């Protein structure tokens, strides 16, 4: 069964830490793909706000939760 895990953080280090924590329980052959995106918002005079997001697409093995 194909599953997805979504991540969304304001700081890239938080995204990295959480993804690495999740991936500790996933075997290499379970990973289908990883998608990554950065979005920004804000006007010229305003502070820019960043959104770092990722999606891990993986195969969930029968009898073993990959979470």
Rosetta constraint file for C-alpha pairs under 8 A:
AtomPair CA 1 CA 59 HARMONIC 5.64 0.50
AtomPair CA 1 CA 60 HARMONIC 5.37 0.50
AtomPair CA 1 CA 61 HARMONIC 7.14 0.50
AtomPair CA 1 CA 62 HARMONIC 7.99 0.50
AtomPair CA 2 CA 57 HARMONIC 7.02 0.50
AtomPair CA 2 CA 58 HARMONIC 5.75 0.50
AtomPair CA 2 CA 59 HARMONIC 4.60 0.50
AtomPair CA 2 CA 60 HARMONIC 6.08 0.50
AtomPair CA 3 CA 57 HARMONIC 5.90 0.50
AtomPair CA 3 CA 58 HARMONIC 5.44 0.50
AtomPair CA 3 CA 59 HARMONIC 6.05 0.50
AtomPair CA 3 CA 60 HARMONIC 6.41 0.50
AtomPair CA 4 CA 55 HARMONIC 6.55 0.50
AtomPair CA 4 CA 56 HARMONIC 5.56 0.50
AtomPair CA 4 CA 57 HARMONIC 4.55 0.50
AtomPair CA 4 CA 58 HARMONIC 6.21 0.50
AtomPair CA 5 CA 55 HARMONIC 5.62 0.50
AtomPair CA 5 CA 56 HARMONIC 5.22 0.50
AtomPair CA 5 CA 57 HARMONIC 6.69 0.50
AtomPair CA 6 CA 53 HARMONIC 7.52 0.50
AtomPair CA 6 CA 54 HARMONIC 6.00 0.50
AtomPair CA 6 CA 55 HARMONIC 4.60 0.50
AtomPair CA 6 CA 56 HARMONIC 6.64 0.50
AtomPair CA 7 CA 15 HARMONIC 6.72 0.50
AtomPair CA 7 CA 18 HARMONIC 7.75 0.50
AtomPair CA 7 CA 19 HARMONIC 7.49 0.50
AtomPair CA 7 CA 53 HARMONIC 5.37 0.50
AtomPair CA 7 CA 54 HARMONIC 5.20 0.50
AtomPair CA 7 CA 55 HARMONIC 6.27 0.50
AtomPair CA 8 CA 15 HARMONIC 6.84 0.50
AtomPair CA 8 CA 51 HARMONIC 6.85 0.50
AtomPair CA 8 CA 52 HARMONIC 5.82 0.50
AtomPair CA 8 CA 53 HARMONIC 4.30 0.50
AtomPair CA 8 CA 54 HARMONIC 6.68 0.50
AtomPair CA 9 CA 14 HARMONIC 6.40 0.50
AtomPair CA 9 CA 15 HARMONIC 5.72 0.50
AtomPair CA 9 CA 51 HARMONIC 5.89 0.50
AtomPair CA 9 CA 52 HARMONIC 5.31 0.50
AtomPair CA 9 CA 53 HARMONIC 6.31 0.50
AtomPair CA 10 CA 14 HARMONIC 7.74 0.50
AtomPair CA 10 CA 49 HARMONIC 7.60 0.50
AtomPair CA 10 CA 50 HARMONIC 5.66 0.50
AtomPair CA 10 CA 51 HARMONIC 4.84 0.50
AtomPair CA 10 CA 52 HARMONIC 5.92 0.50
AtomPair CA 11 CA 15 HARMONIC 6.67 0.50
AtomPair CA 11 CA 50 HARMONIC 7.43 0.50
AtomPair CA 11 CA 51 HARMONIC 7.32 0.50
AtomPair CA 11 CA 52 HARMONIC 6.66 0.50
AtomPair CA 12 CA 16 HARMONIC 6.20 0.50
AtomPair CA 12 CA 52 HARMONIC 5.92 0.50
AtomPair CA 13 CA 17 HARMONIC 6.12 0.50
AtomPair CA 14 CA 18 HARMONIC 6.19 0.50
AtomPair CA 15 CA 19 HARMONIC 6.09 0.50
AtomPair CA 15 CA 52 HARMONIC 6.86 0.50
AtomPair CA 15 CA 53 HARMONIC 7.16 0.50
AtomPair CA 15 CA 54 HARMONIC 7.86 0.50
AtomPair CA 16 CA 20 HARMONIC 6.10 0.50
AtomPair CA 17 CA 21 HARMONIC 6.17 0.50
AtomPair CA 18 CA 22 HARMONIC 6.24 0.50
AtomPair CA 19 CA 23 HARMONIC 6.06 0.50
AtomPair CA 20 CA 24 HARMONIC 6.29 0.50
AtomPair CA 21 CA 25 HARMONIC 7.79 0.50
AtomPair CA 22 CA 26 HARMONIC 7.23 0.50
AtomPair CA 22 CA 67 HARMONIC 6.97 0.50
AtomPair CA 23 CA 27 HARMONIC 7.73 0.50
AtomPair CA 25 CA 66 HARMONIC 6.11 0.50
AtomPair CA 25 CA 67 HARMONIC 6.68 0.50
AtomPair CA 26 CA 30 HARMONIC 6.45 0.50
AtomPair CA 26 CA 31 HARMONIC 7.39 0.50
AtomPair CA 26 CA 66 HARMONIC 5.85 0.50
AtomPair CA 26 CA 67 HARMONIC 7.72 0.50
AtomPair CA 27 CA 31 HARMONIC 7.19 0.50
AtomPair CA 30 CA 58 HARMONIC 5.30 0.50
AtomPair CA 30 CA 59 HARMONIC 4.80 0.50
AtomPair CA 30 CA 60 HARMONIC 7.03 0.50
AtomPair CA 30 CA 61 HARMONIC 7.87 0.50
AtomPair CA 31 CA 56 HARMONIC 7.44 0.50
AtomPair CA 31 CA 57 HARMONIC 6.27 0.50
AtomPair CA 31 CA 58 HARMONIC 4.39 0.50
AtomPair CA 31 CA 59 HARMONIC 6.41 0.50
AtomPair CA 32 CA 56 HARMONIC 7.78 0.50
AtomPair CA 32 CA 57 HARMONIC 5.35 0.50
AtomPair CA 32 CA 58 HARMONIC 4.99 0.50
AtomPair CA 32 CA 59 HARMONIC 6.91 0.50
AtomPair CA 33 CA 56 HARMONIC 6.12 0.50
AtomPair CA 33 CA 57 HARMONIC 5.16 0.50
AtomPair CA 33 CA 58 HARMONIC 6.97 0.50
AtomPair CA 34 CA 54 HARMONIC 7.02 0.50
AtomPair CA 34 CA 55 HARMONIC 5.69 0.50
AtomPair CA 34 CA 56 HARMONIC 4.57 0.50
AtomPair CA 34 CA 57 HARMONIC 6.11 0.50
AtomPair CA 35 CA 54 HARMONIC 5.34 0.50
AtomPair CA 35 CA 55 HARMONIC 5.09 0.50
AtomPair CA 35 CA 56 HARMONIC 6.53 0.50
AtomPair CA 36 CA 52 HARMONIC 7.68 0.50
AtomPair CA 36 CA 53 HARMONIC 5.88 0.50
AtomPair CA 36 CA 54 HARMONIC 4.32 0.50
AtomPair CA 36 CA 55 HARMONIC 6.63 0.50
AtomPair CA 37 CA 52 HARMONIC 6.01 0.50
AtomPair CA 37 CA 53 HARMONIC 5.27 0.50
AtomPair CA 37 CA 54 HARMONIC 6.16 0.50
AtomPair CA 38 CA 50 HARMONIC 6.97 0.50
AtomPair CA 38 CA 51 HARMONIC 5.66 0.50
AtomPair CA 38 CA 52 HARMONIC 4.72 0.50
AtomPair CA 38 CA 53 HARMONIC 6.39 0.50
AtomPair CA 39 CA 50 HARMONIC 5.75 0.50
AtomPair CA 39 CA 51 HARMONIC 5.11 0.50
AtomPair CA 39 CA 52 HARMONIC 6.69 0.50
AtomPair CA 40 CA 48 HARMONIC 6.39 0.50
AtomPair CA 40 CA 49 HARMONIC 5.45 0.50
AtomPair CA 40 CA 50 HARMONIC 4.54 0.50
AtomPair CA 40 CA 51 HARMONIC 6.29 0.50
AtomPair CA 41 CA 48 HARMONIC 5.60 0.50
AtomPair CA 41 CA 49 HARMONIC 5.28 0.50
AtomPair CA 41 CA 50 HARMONIC 6.75 0.50
AtomPair CA 42 CA 46 HARMONIC 5.69 0.50
AtomPair CA 42 CA 47 HARMONIC 6.11 0.50
AtomPair CA 42 CA 48 HARMONIC 4.68 0.50
AtomPair CA 42 CA 49 HARMONIC 6.28 0.50
AtomPair CA 43 CA 47 HARMONIC 7.35 0.50
AtomPair CA 43 CA 48 HARMONIC 7.26 0.50
AtomPair CA 60 CA 64 HARMONIC 7.34 0.50
AtomPair CA 60 CA 65 HARMONIC 6.59 0.50
AtomPair CA 60 CA 66 HARMONIC 5.84 0.50
AtomPair CA 61 CA 65 HARMONIC 6.81 0.50
AtomPair CA 61 CA 66 HARMONIC 7.15 0.50
